[in-house]
Amino acid sequence: MKNPRKKLYDRLVAIGTQLLNEQENRRVRLVNILALFGILINICYILIFSYLSWHNPVILNLIALIGYVFAIVFNRLGLNRLSPIHFCIVVTIHMTLLTILFLGKQSAAHFYLLIIPCLSFLIFHPKDKLWIYIVGILSISSLLYCEYFADVSSWLLPISEVNLRFLHFTAIAGTSFLLTKVVSIFSKDIQVAQNKLKKEHARSEQLLLNILPEPIARRLKIQEEVIADNYQSATILFADIIGFTQFSSGISPHELVSVLNIYFTEFDRLSRLHEIEKIKTIGDSYMVASGIPIPSERHAEKIIHFAISIIKATREISSRLGQDISIRVGVNSGPVTAGVIGKEKFAYDLWGDAVNLASRMESSGIANHIQITEASYQLVKNIFPFELRGQIQIKGKGEMTVYTLSV
């Protein structure tokens, strides 16, 4: 369970960070942290000065305390670009007056001015660069004045050697702690941001690989302008779910996509298993290829093994879901052109007569059969028991000899 004090601290640090982007959120949180430490240090000084009966420094620190509180208030009001300016000016005036009027430079109170030039680039908005230089020059000028022109010890207060050493120690320790703490917090924030960036990069990489083959994705990342390759021999498969159109007419869009996703998710798994490259889905049609983008002498054999597996998978899924669904598969082998089209919504696709003929093999095929052309048959006839279907009329081609394999 979270410590109540830690919970309160987290709530105070988060003041004014709602509805901000990550970068703005970090800047506001850092100002709140600095202001909280300023309040804490002021309270310590007020207690010390009250104990020593130094009333005038108590009054100055009470005024400064209110100033640090207002840095957080400005963030609460949404004035997060005013807040760091206000904080830096309060620190500069507070520590300069405290050193010159009351404690002297030997107290090292002016060392707190170091936090402004060190941290101003972390707490200011990028558009407020002028203010970064203004408060930086102001704080450094005040620091140098206190160091070289202020009295060594106070000319208004009787400060003993012991008290002066104590004040010197607390100022050095406080400044060091404050700088270390804030830089540590910022470092953690950077680490968190880097981890998020790595996760997003890995996610975008995976999304890219889900869209494109890995070799093509690598070429796209090195900004190759036109990705187009010719393959002298590849095998293309089209598969269409028969009966899905009638089935989809009686169900909701959500059910339709869910059921289709069950089939195609299994097809995707099988394509990876058989080292087949998925090209795309068109409605309830599924297109894959083998021999691209990495050439393979067994491209036709791999496609047929895949075709057999998706027919069996379709039969098993439709039986499990209680549906009257079957699948028709068409295959052709030949030369193709493969490449990436589009600049934003890009896609890896295939072109050529071999692709069109593979689509014709599917549309003219038989349910639960793999129908292939003569070109594919010559590549797999000694591996699979295809049977001659004979001459059939193919749109745009006339009569062609085709072969089928029942699964």
PyMOL commands that set and color helices and strands:
alter all, ss='L'
color gray80, all
select helices_A, chain A and resi 4-13+22-51+55-76+82-103+105-107+109-123+126-148+161-211+214-221+244-248+253-273+299-321+353-363+374-380
alter helices_A, ss='H'
color red, helices_A
select strands_A, chain A and resi 228-242+277-282+285-290+326-341+347-351+369-373+387-394+398-406
alter strands_A, ss='S'
color yellow, strands_A
deselect
rebuild
show_as cartoon
